[in-house]
């Protein structure tokens, strides 16, 4: 064997030892290159690769009414401790502790590397697809305050009308007209109606998952979460009933291949308004109204007051109840969670972080001018 062959074998052996880096390299390449090629991210990765992988995974996990995400979170720490204990035990029994340590390290590196690539394919890429404004042909140029007022009044009337169809608790706030599980199983219903005009909104996941530890989750200020590894839409079910449907619809938008929060808020509003369920229609109208009225208030408080007059007393009670609910969880935990979420969103190329949630107003105005509100 000549020197060239020996060197080649050494190189191949070295590559074999570091093969775990291959998924990481692909993930980093996607992260670095996809923002430069939104057309490729849209047509190849989001509409094809993402759909091919997420459809069977999402279909299978949707068969279970309980959240696998929550189960993994709860069992994660004990599982890690158990694996650490097994590693220590095998290290003590091993005749070659260096080799045992290297094997364990390589296994961890493989797991992390594959997870990075899977995340990019199942969620990270979707930050870099074409914006909804291009896909749907929406004009988000600056609109007048009068146009925003018109939208606020229409949403206030819609919310007030739908509110009359709902049940109330002893405090006079709206509650779900069906069981929680039935409500969450309908999270994708409104999207089916939107699919007719916008086929890219099709998805296999139509059920949102309740989080059992929602009360504790509220201390983070989070109302829902999409977990790409199980393609699950997880919802905080301790929040007021009337916010559960819109939160579920928001997370379902993530399972459809959309990552930007403003776009998911937008699709949540549209899908809820298009739903056959009064619970969803009210929740979507209320969500849209709050975002739009807040924007209007920051521009002109007197115009906001005009729109506010069109709200029924029931809607006003619900808005007050929402504020009361979340206020009790204010604290350092919520601030820390918001900061982490803000930095994470910024790391995906969204410069304004959690403030991007509020850009839903631009999308709603543009859609309202083009199509009107869904019926």
Secondary structure, 3 states (H helix, E strand, C coil): CCHHHHHHHHHHHHHHHCCCHHHHHHHHHHHHHHHHCHHHHHHHHHHHHHHHHHHHHHHHHHCCCECHHHHHHHHHHHHHHHHHHHHHHHHHHCCCHHHHHHHHHHHHHHHHHHHHHHHHHHCHHHHCCCCHHHHCCCCCCCCCHHHHHHHHHHHHHHHHHHHCCCEECCCCCEECCCCHHHHHHCCCHHHHHHHCCCHHHCCCCCCCEEECCHHHHHHHCCCEEEECCCCEEEEECCCCHHHHHHHHHHHHHHHCCCCCHHHHHHHHHHHHHCCCCHHHHHHHHHHHHHHHHHHHHHHCHHHHHHHHCCCCHHHHHHHHHHHHHHHCCCCHHHHHHHHHHHHHHHHCCCCCHHHHHHHHHHHHHHHHHHCCCCC
